Each structure stands twice: as C-alpha cells, then as structure tokens.
Amino acid sequence: VQLQASGGGLVQAGGSLRLSCTTSVRTSGNYAMAWFRQAPGQEREFVAGISKSTRKVAYTNSVKGRFTIPRDNVENSPFLQMNNLKPEDTANYYCALASGIRWDSVSSQPNDYNYWGQGTQVTVSS
C-alpha cells in the first residue's frame, strides 16, 4: 500500500487549502483513513478521520467547522478541505490508512494506522 499527501503550501490566515491523499488502493470499504499533523517540537496530532464505512467522520475540536473530509470522494484520492486557516494550523500534514479499525469507527491514535504517506507542509501566515 502506498500513499502520498499533497496540496500543502503557504497561505494567509483565513485562506483555504485542499490536501489530497493519493493511494494505491481503494480506501472506502477497506481502510479507515485519517489526517494527522505535526509541528516542530510537538507530537503528531489527529486532525480528522473517516471510517471504512464512510458513515462516520471525526474531527479534532480545533478544526471543527473549518476542515472537512467529504464522504463522496474517498475512493482512491480522499482529500481534506481546510478553510479559514489559522497560524496554529501550521504543520506537516500526513495521511494514514488503517485496516484493523472496526467498520464504523474512527481512531485518533497514530498507532492504529498501518500505512503512512510522506507529509505535506502547510504554513499559515498571520
């Protein structure tokens, strides 16, 4: 399984970015998928995730109402729509897949994810 995150860049506060996660496998129905981020000197943090069934989506509190994983586009290129970006969103963003998570569950734990892509840097200027 291979996956690659892309779409990062430099944006002003209040702007938008769309991160894509290109995968070598069909994700919906087979893998739970999540986005994590890591800023320098900080631990990897769960941002958003979607279950294998695609019925359940979860977000960390700080991005609720601003970030979205659309349910209708998770076949092989799930993406993360990020709106109203803030400087504190600056980090390296990673997509990850998990085969062992239950059908309708989303995990925020990095250890539950088997496959990781290389990160894409998001920098938000104030």
Wavefront OBJ file of the C-alpha trace (Angstrom):
o trace
v 0.000 0.000 0.000
v 1.376 3.366 -0.978
v 0.003 6.773 -0.259
v 1.181 10.290 -0.798
v -0.136 13.539 0.616
v -0.009 16.683 -1.481
v -1.526 20.122 -1.717
v 0.281 21.927 1.067
v 1.700 25.387 0.720
v 1.902 28.866 2.117
v -1.372 30.672 2.696
v -2.505 33.722 4.614
v -4.704 33.395 7.665
v -8.314 32.995 6.603
v -7.337 31.271 3.388
v -8.050 27.747 2.190
v -6.126 24.717 1.051
v -7.154 21.295 -0.132
v -4.890 18.416 0.751
v -5.073 15.260 -1.323
v -4.027 11.748 -0.351
v -3.333 9.655 -3.410
v -3.419 5.965 -2.597
v -2.580 2.762 -4.439
v -5.685 1.057 -3.045
v -9.401 1.662 -2.824
v -9.965 3.127 0.607
v -13.736 3.158 1.133
v -14.905 -0.176 2.454
v -11.359 -1.363 3.083
v -9.486 1.154 5.201
v -10.209 3.790 7.763
v -8.392 6.934 6.773
v -7.135 9.872 8.779
v -5.157 13.050 8.595
v -2.574 13.873 11.247
v -0.292 16.849 11.610
v 2.956 17.524 13.370
v 4.526 20.869 14.114
v 8.209 21.185 15.034
v 8.843 20.063 18.579
v 5.338 18.731 19.017
v 3.749 15.306 18.948
v 1.808 14.047 15.983
v -1.801 15.179 16.341
v -5.010 13.703 14.944
v -6.821 16.188 12.698
v -9.676 14.315 11.018
v -10.649 10.806 10.047
v -13.264 8.761 8.265
v -14.359 5.188 8.924
v -14.169 2.264 6.498
v -17.909 2.554 6.015
v -17.522 6.307 5.305
v -20.551 6.826 7.557
v -18.564 8.229 10.437
v -16.288 11.250 10.280
v -14.464 12.754 13.252
v -12.506 15.955 13.752
v -10.326 17.317 16.483
v -12.046 20.198 18.259
v -9.725 22.886 16.963
v -10.672 22.247 13.319
v -14.397 21.551 13.630
v -16.387 23.796 11.341
v -13.292 24.646 9.293
v -11.949 21.342 7.950
v -13.936 18.726 6.054
v -13.399 15.223 4.700
v -16.079 14.892 2.039
v -17.753 11.492 2.146
v -18.311 11.323 -1.581
v -14.705 11.399 -2.649
v -12.854 8.781 -0.668
v -12.432 6.132 -3.362
v -8.739 6.461 -4.086
v -7.997 10.110 -3.536
v -9.503 11.208 -0.266
v -8.864 14.836 0.484
v -9.053 17.301 3.349
v -10.670 20.632 2.659
v -9.246 23.256 5.008
v -10.976 26.621 5.252
v -10.425 29.662 7.440
v -6.880 28.568 8.154
v -5.119 29.911 11.219
v -1.410 30.283 12.018
v -1.759 27.494 14.591
v -2.661 25.116 11.747
v 0.922 25.359 10.515
v 2.394 21.855 10.480
v 3.430 18.953 8.321
v 0.262 17.055 7.409
v 0.173 13.290 6.914
v -2.481 10.933 5.608
v -2.724 7.438 7.027
v -4.712 4.251 6.453
v -5.797 1.594 8.915
v -7.018 -1.881 8.045
v -7.736 -3.088 11.571
v -10.168 -0.457 12.807
v -13.794 -1.524 13.093
v -16.214 -0.816 10.265
v -17.905 2.258 11.707
v -15.079 3.555 13.878
v -12.566 6.344 13.616
v -9.400 6.230 15.672
v -7.380 9.243 16.718
v -4.409 7.106 17.755
v -1.434 7.081 15.364
v -0.536 3.538 16.419
v -3.797 2.240 14.949
v -2.732 3.215 11.439
v -0.700 0.765 9.380
v 0.233 2.912 6.411
v 1.530 6.442 6.228
v 2.337 8.797 3.428
v 5.037 11.405 3.395
v 3.847 14.693 4.757
v 2.946 17.888 3.007
v 3.832 21.174 4.664
v 1.126 23.699 5.440
v 2.250 27.157 6.530
v -0.274 29.799 7.518
v 0.966 33.352 7.878
v -0.709 35.885 10.130
l 1 2 3 4 5 6 7 8 9 10 11 12 13 14 15 16 17 18 19 20 21 22 23 24 25 26 27 28 29 30 31 32 33 34 35 36 37 38 39 40 41 42 43 44 45 46 47 48 49 50 51 52 53 54 55 56 57 58 59 60 61 62 63 64 65 66 67 68 69 70 71 72 73 74 75 76 77 78 79 80 81 82 83 84 85 86 87 88 89 90 91 92 93 94 95 96 97 98 99 100 101 102 103 104 105 106 107 108 109 110 111 112 113 114 115 116 117 118 119 120 121 122 123 124 125 126
